[in-house]
């Protein structure tokens, strides 16, 4: 582990990646990391509460049991990372990529996600009731059995997302992209949709719209 004290600032040159570093049980609350790169690093059970990252990348890192509560992330990326039983409550992600990362039994609420890419993310069983997910890219994400009741998904891209058993009751799906499989798999009672999605829903369930 290389970071033990004080904020760490990036440099103008492309940073050298930290590969395979052991941050298990590290106590690093409130740090500021700029343009750092981590590859296959272990952050298991680390205290990262209040962490601020900007332009950082984490590839194939393990955040099992880590505390990322109240952390702030701008233009950073967690790609193919594992977050099992991690705490993200109060965290904010703006312009970030969470591509292919798996969130398992995580504490997610409240969480702020803006202009971010969660394509291929594993969110099976996630509790995201009333969460604002508007405009997010969720292509081919695993949302099996996720609780998205009353979630705001306006303009979100759910193309290819796995929605079997997902609870979308009273969710706002206006302007969202949802393919036929998703419309068949999800529980959509009371969801708000636009006309295009309503027609697609009818078609997905074998209905014929028109005279």
N, C-alpha and C positions, 0 to 999 in steps of 0.2 A: 504494500500500500504506500502510495507516494504523497497523499494529501493528509496532513494532520493538523495544521494550524493556518489560520488566516485565509482571506479570500484569494482565489487563484484567477488571474487575468490571462486572457489569450494574447497572442501576438499577431502581427500582420501576416507573417509567413504561415503557410499551411502547417498546422500542428502535427507533430508526430503522434501516432496512436498509442494509447496505453493498452497493451495486449495481455490478457490473462491476469490482470492485477487482482489482488485479494483485498476487498473492502468489507469483508464479513464483519458484522458487529461494529463497524466504524461509527463514531459519533461525530457527525459533520453538519449540525444544524446551521441554517442561515448562510451557507456558503454561496459565493457568486462564481459561477464557472462560465467562461466565454470561449467559444470555439475550441473546446476540448473534444478529443475523440477517444472513445472507449470501445474495445473489441473483446468480447468474451470475458468481461470482467464480472466478478462476483460481489454483488451488493446485498447479499442475504442478511436480513435483520439489521441493516444499517439504519441509523438515525439520520435521515436526510430532510427532516422537517424544515420548511421554509427555504429550501434550496432554490436558487435562481440560476437558470441556464439560458444562454443566448447563443444560438448557432452551434450547439453541441450535438454530437452524434453518439449513440449507444447502439452497437450492433451485437446481437446474440448475447446480451448481458442478462444476469439472473438477479431479479429484485425480490425474490421470495421473502416475505415477511418484512420488507423494508417500509419505513415510514416516510412517505412523500407528501404528507399533509401540509397544506398551505404553501406548497411549492409553486413557483412561477416559471413558465417555459415559453420562450419566444424563438420561433424558427429553429427549434431543435428537433431531433429525430430519435425515436426508440424503435429500432427495426429488428423484428424477430426476437424480441426480448420476452422473458417470462416474468410475469408479475403474479405471484401466487400468495394469497392472503396478505397482499400489500395494502397499505392505507394511502388513498389519494384524495381523501376528503378535503375540500377547500382548495384543491390545486387548480391552476389555470394553464391552459395550453392554447397558444395563439400561433397560427401558421406553422403548426408542427406536423410531423409524420409519425404515426404509430403503426406503420405498415407491418402486418404479419405478427404483431405482438399478441401474447396471450394473457388475458386478465381472468384469473381463476379465484373465485371466492374473495374478491377484493372489496374493500369499502370505498365506494366511488362517490357517494353523495355527501355534500354538494360538490359538483365538479363543473368547471367552465371549459368548454371546447369551442373554439372559433377558427374557421378557415383551416381546418385540419383534416388530414387523410388517415382514416382508419380502415383502409382497404385490407382485406384478408385478416383483420384482427379477430382474435378469439374472445367473444363476449358472451359465450353460452351461459345462461342462467344469471346474467348480470342484472342488478337491480338499478334501473334508471328511470323510475317513476317521475313524471313531471320534468324530466331533464330537457334542457334546450340543446337539441342536436341539429338545429336548423343549418342547412347548407353544407353539412359534412359529407365527405366522401366515405361511404361504407360499402363499396363494391366488394362482393364476395365475402363479406364479413360473416362470422358465425354468430348469429343472434338466437340460436336455438334456446327456447324456454326463457328468453330474456323478458323482464318485466318493463315494458315501455308504456305502461298505462299513462295516458294524458301527456306523453312526451311531445315536444315540439320538433317535428321532423320536416318542416316546410323546406322545400327545395333540396332535401338530402338525396344523395344518389345511393339507392339500395339495390342496384342492379346485381343480380346473382347472389344476393345475400341469402343465407340460410335462416329462414324464419319459422321453421316448424315449432309449433307450440308457443311462439312469441306472443306476448300479450300487448296488443296495440289498441286496446279499448279506449275510445275517446281521444286518441292521438291525433295530432294535426299533420296530415300527409299532403296538404295542398302543395302542388308543384313538385312533389317528390317523385323519383323514378323507382318504381317497383315492378318487377317482371311478373309474369303469370304464375310461376311457381310460388313466389312470395305471397301473392294475393290469395293463393289457395291454402298456403300453410299457416299464415298468421291468423290470430283471433282479432277481428277488426270491428267488433260491435261498437257502434257509436263513433267510429273514426270519422274525421272530417277530410273529405277528398274533393278534388276538382272533377269536372265533367270527364276529362280524359281518363282519369284513374277509375271513375265509376263505370265507364264503358269497358275498360280493360278488366275490371273486376267481374262484370257480367259475363264477358267472354271467357274468362278463366274458369267460371263456374257453369259454362255450357249454355248460357242464356243468349238469346238473339234479340238485339236491340233494333227497333225500327218497326215500320208497318209490315 
